[in-house]
Amino acid sequence: MNTPEPASDHTRWFVEEVHPHEAQLKAYVRGSYPSVRDVDDVVQESFLRIWRVRAGQSITSARGLLYQIARHVALDLIRHERVSPILSVTDLANVSVYDQSPNAATAACTCEEIELLADAIDTLPARCREIFLLRKISRMPQKEIARMLKISEQTVQVQVQRGMKRCEKFLAQRGL
């Protein structure tokens, strides 16, 4: 059982291990998720979540977890935007009444496919899933993943291929 660390140690850890990644994290979110409107919100929410995780357990790679959290926060925001988009209108006279978005059936199928893909990814072994998400979803370079996780580039490549095969098999078993 983890004993809570003194607040000053927790704060020092945050200042030394997490906060220095702020600028890089903002650039990563901006580049990887251009549809996210408020990058600062993603970063702040990521800081809050990693702070909470650290309060309950030790963290071996603050940077890796921080990027993983930011990715999840950004994807959640993007999903939320797709469900309830906010469109700004500057000239009401030019607003078209015709809805060009996909019909309900198409949208439902797309949502189901995304959910199935998420389920497929969730079935991957933890390390494989982490590498797969970094490479395929976050589009992080193989070399960077290898450096960040302290593994060889070959291991990254093999894990991504295994993840792809397992996801394909999972989806095929469900008719996709």
Secondary structure, DSSP 8 states (H G I E B T S, - for coil): ------HHHHHHHIIIIIGGGHHHHHHHHHHH-TT-S-HHHHHHHHHHHHHHHHHHS--S-HHHHHHHHHHHHHHHHHHHHHHS-----S-GGG---S--S--HHHHHHHHHHHHHHHHHHHTS-HHHHHHHIIIIIS---HHHHHHHHT--HHHHHHHHHHHHHHHHHHHHHTT-
